[in-house]
Amino acid sequence: MSKVEDLKAEVLKALQSSDIASLYVLEQKAHDTFDEETLSGFYVNILDLALERLTDTLEAHRVMNTNEVQDFATLRALYEYAIENYSAGQTADASALFEVLSGLSNDEKFSKAMKFHWIASKEKLTLDDFLEKIADIDATQNAGTFYISCFNKEAQKLLGISQTDGELS
């Protein structure tokens, strides 16, 4: 088998077992091996599995546990999808996703960070402005999180605006 066929077999095995975490482990190999179209399909598969797990989680009335590898990988995939929407200027879609994410995890820090994302996108702040005025990218990189987790003082003002509207608990 060729390198591409071997990788496709590994991806298929992960897909058949709904293993998002394994797909993320294969991510760098996919970037190095697949053409753009196949790589796009790779990410579509991750998103499809994440949306399926989201539906199952919501139907079960539970939150995702960030210490459980599949839940962690699902949160990452959903966050990346929300950021993709935000980057594309689809602030309403991004806002809805961030709102769901803010209540989906047992991790308080993650939930709080998603509330900043949610409010910023709801207020139609562009992603560039969010990154420049609200996010603390250096602190986030030092924190080592897969999501923007650190914010500057401007973020507190944004949070204050929303709290006066009674929209953030």
N, C-alpha and C positions, 0 to 999 in steps of 0.2 A: 504494500500500500504506500501511496505517496504521503508526504507530510500533510498536505491539505486533506486527503481522505482520512488519515489518522485523526486529525483534529476534528473533522466533521463527525466522526464516530464517537469521539469523546463528548462533543457537544450534544449529540443525539442521546447518548446515555444519560447525561445530566438532565436533558429536557424530559426524557421518559420518566425520570424519578422526581421531576419538579424541583430540582436542586439548583436554586438560584445562586447559592454560595459557590458551588462548583463552577458555574458559568463565569462568575467573577474571577475565580482562580485561573480560568482559561483565557481571560480577557486579553492579556498581553500577547499570548500566542496568537489569538484571533487577529489582533492588530498587525502582527508581524507576518501573518500567513494569508489572510483573506483579502480579496479585492473589496472595493468600496460597497458594492451591492450586497455581497455576502456578509460583510461586517454590519451593514445596516440591518439585515435580517437577524443577525445574532442579537443585536440590541432590542429588536422588536420581540424576539422570543423571551428575553429577560423581562421586558415590560409586560407581556401577556401573562407570564407566570406571576409577576408581582400583583397585577390587577386581579388575578384569580385568587391569590392569597388574601388580598385586601377584602374582596367580597366574602370569602370564608370567615375572615376575622370579624367583619362587621355583622354578619349573620349570626355568629356565635356570641356576640356582645362581649368581646374580650379586647384587651389591648395587647399589642405586640411587646415581647420581652427582648430588649436589646442584648441580653446575654445568651439568647438562643440564636444560633447562627443563621437559620433560615429567616427568622423575623428581622434580624439585623440587615441581611441582604435585601429583603423585601423593602424595608424602610429606605435603604440606600437607593434602590431602583426607583421607587416612587418619588423620592426627593429629586433625583436626577431628571425625572420626567417633569416635575413641577418647575425646576430651574430651566429646562429646555423650553417650556411654555413661556416662562417669564422672559427669557432671552429673546424669544420670537415676538415679544410685545403682546402676547395673549394674557394680559394681566388678570382678566376675569377667571380664566381657566386656572392660571397659576394660583390665584388667591383661593379658589375653591379647594385645590389640592393641598395648599399649605394649611388651610383651616382643618381639613380632615387629618393631615399629618400631626397637627398640634394636639389632637386628642387621641392619637392612635398608639402612642408609645408609653411604656411604663417609666421611661427615662425623663425625669423632670427637666433636665437641662435641654434635651432635644425638643421637648414640647414647648418650652419657653422660647427657644430659638425659632421654632416654626411660627410662633405667634408674631415675632418681629417680621418674618418673611410675609406672613399673611397680611398684616396691617399695611406694610409697605406696598405690596401689590394691590391690595384693596384700595389704597389711596392713589393708585396709578403712578407711583414712583417708578421710574424706569429701573431696569436691572443695573445699568451703569451708575445711576444716581444712588441706588441702594448700596452698591459696592463701594462707591466713593464717599458717601455721606453717613451711612449707617453702620456698615460692616467694618470690623477691625480685622483685615485680612492677615496681617502679621501675627496677631494673637491667635487667630484661628489656625494658621499653619503650625504654630508652636503647640497648640492644643492637640493637633493630630486627628481632628474629627473629619468625617467625610462630608460634613455639612458646615455652612457658615455658622459658627457657634459663639463668636465673640463680637461685641458691638461697642461702638463709641458712645459718647454722651448724647449725641444727636438722636440716637435710638431711644433714649429715655423720653425725649420730647415727643417723638412719634408715638410711643406707647402712651404718654400722657394725653395726647390728642384723642386717641381711640378710647381711653378709659373715660374721658368726659362724655363721649358718645354712648357710653354704657355697653360697648361691644366686646370688651375683653374682661374675662373674669379672672 
